[in-house]
């Protein structure tokens, strides 16, 4: 056991600060002492009993930036368990650290408090400290300093997760680990529960708009995590009278989830909060998946937030007349619809237009809402029997209609493209359900959709080469077992028209024996590193084809002679020397190409290829599959052994 040789000098300096708080901190001295700790295996116990209390006392009076002192304390107490800390710090000490107006001191308090998360018994001790728990929640919701807020949020969630009692989470999983004392302290203590409602409601403090919306946004960020851990707690009617007291609007709220979802946020005068609220709805859906608890809750007539989000995406101009607000709301609502389509495809396929009737109080949230236009739109787009997925497809087609919107050729509708890749693959292979006379899209685009049997045919050509459209193609190719149909449909796009006619069908033979200009365009873009994003998206598109579950995509790549030559060609020596930065475009290109080579090498080995690429006869491997594997096998395995920068490496191993 030993002490750093600067110990006495440091103690003397700290005592001087206690006597005169304006004394500047000798930062070099503190840093030298901190550095000397690294070279001491076992510190003398006297260091904890004398220096730690002295440092804590100095933090209460020092008038200069105490960061070096808090860093030293964290270094000294890093390996000290929570139960031993109790001999040095009582609840009042923790409370003073958390409530300090100085961020480094607050971070120190959170660092020490977080140690309790290692044991449910220690968390139970913290749960008895009412004021400390209350200050922890208040810090997570109201403190201005971002780092302090994030750390308080992390500590709070760590306690809740470790102390989770026997319950059913939002995703339907049963948990049983903690005693639940901390949960009861936070959500069954009336004082803390009221504090949460008070700081987040418009009837309580803080009064400034920025502080109010900050607390609300943080509660919106917290609720999905709570719902994922314990759905019953966030939906419990623990203090319904309190919740109703702080709720805005006329709809009755009873639970914390009710308050956050429709009883807290004023959307009519704060577009930023409207966007955050839509983000919250998306996160709530994802947090409780695969259970449909959140979806069922949001779809209830009293809540109506599911209908509202879908309506904002399909018909944003009904809710507001501002073009800027339309763009902001539509993008966030589209993110919700994408999450809904991806997480609950069965629900989407069975949903009709009647299921998205907006709640009656929508006028309270959106003063510019037009019931007349809403009625006209519903009459134009749908009937009671029209599916919601058909409305989504029609909206996507409208966004991709380059005949009416020429700018779509260079300004992609990113939100609609994301939704397109989130839809169930089987619904992408279907004709339009509306008539050409409806005027939803132009006759030219309507005919293209109808003849190809899919809205995918409306994706514009890759001229100019936009990464958004290229990435969409990659996501579609890697989506599922319908690769052949989706790929065939794409070729109906005039820009990629094959030389032989094709008919898309889910029952079509799984092979793509056609020649089109698609891969020529992809290759030309992949060879243009100056178009960084588009270039990387093109190579990722090739990788998506190679990584498809079946051999359809692989065979299509192996058929393209020039494309394979590009993939297998190693980087030039001058490029290798220049690419020291992993974030450079050249390095990313080289990495993506080599990853494709590795995938191809595994596929070659998976059908009986040896380390040299020689293909032996394997049952079930015949015809074009065997022929292409034999043609490219040796070259692929040789390139795989060369490594990223053309250096010999061990053969790639693995099977499909």
C-alpha angles and dihedrals in degrees: 000000000000146000129226110258090239093059098104093044090052093049090051090051092049092050088052090056090050090055094044113020091192091066108119115245113250095231096182091054093051092047092049090051091048091050092050090058089070092066096050115086098193121022120215113258090232088069091067096043094049112021100041096054089044092053092048090051091051091052090061094058109023114116098198132074103293097195095116090051094049090047089053092050091051089051092050095046099038095108098032112110121230095253091058091049089062088071089060102034132034126197090273090058092051090047093051091050094049094045095046115122089222112090097211090055091048090050090052090052091050091047091055094042092050089065088075090066089076092073134036087214091058091047088053088056091052089048089064090058099085098179093046091052091048092050091048091056092044091051091051091052107032114024114111097212108094097209092049091049093050093049092047090050090049093050093047093051091044090055093047093048094048093045096044107142126216102297146120116266126217092267092054096256118140117231130191121169118098134055094243093230093126091047090053091047093054101037104026099041105096094207094055093039091053091047090056091051092043098054093043100044128082091236095061140056143313093066103194117097094232094051092045095050090043092057091045094050091050092051088050088053092049101047097069090054090049091048090051091053100041121000093181093061097053091046096043118118092226099148106005094165091055093047092050090048092059098036121109123215130030100282112102116242123196109167139047089254090053090050094051096041103048110347104063116041125075105210101175098076103024116060092177091061089047089057092046090049092055089049087053092053090052092049091048091054092050094045094059098039133152085030113074094218096114093043092050091047095048091047095055113117091237092054102031095173093130091056091044094052093048090047092050089055099044099038111013093157089067090064100044139008096213113105091208092051091046091056094047096045095042093054094051093042089050089055089055091049090049091052090047093050093046098044101037108029094152092054091048094050091052096042119105131200088260089067093065100057105143122245118261095243094059088106089064092058097039113036091185093056112132116211090185093057090043090055092048093049093050090050092049100044106033154006130211091275098048114112122236090231088060089055090051092050092048091051091049090049090051091052092049095047101120092177091068096025108039090173089070087079089070102016107056120205092238095183093054092045090054090050090048091057091046096055119100106272094232093061090057089069100069138097123248113282095207126072125251088242091066088079094221091132134005121277091246093056091040091056091048091053094045095047094047095040093227143076087227089081088069093067104117123245119271092255109132092028104239118181092216093064093041092051090049090056090050092051091049093048093051094043105095154299091318093076094120094052094044092047092047091049091051090057089064086073103107091231092062099033110157123224092243126054118255135198117205117222137153088229095052120127109272098246133092107209097170139110120222139158092250096096092041089059093043090051094049090053093045089056092055108081089172086073089060102176095039091045093053091044090054093052090046088053089057090049091051090057092049093048096052113127093245132046095254095095095039093054091050090055093045089054092060105086098187092043092053091048089054093050095047097044108102120224117275117259094245089052092051091053092048096049103077091129113082088204094058120109093238092056093048091049091051092048094049093048092049091048088055090051091051091050091050091048091055090050091051091051090045092063095048104284120148127218090278094052097253110150118217124199110278126181111254094019109104144118120028093349092060093039095053092043091054092046095054103021100095094043092049094050092046092052091047091055092050092067129213097311100033096272121138112259138169116284118270112255131199141083136235 
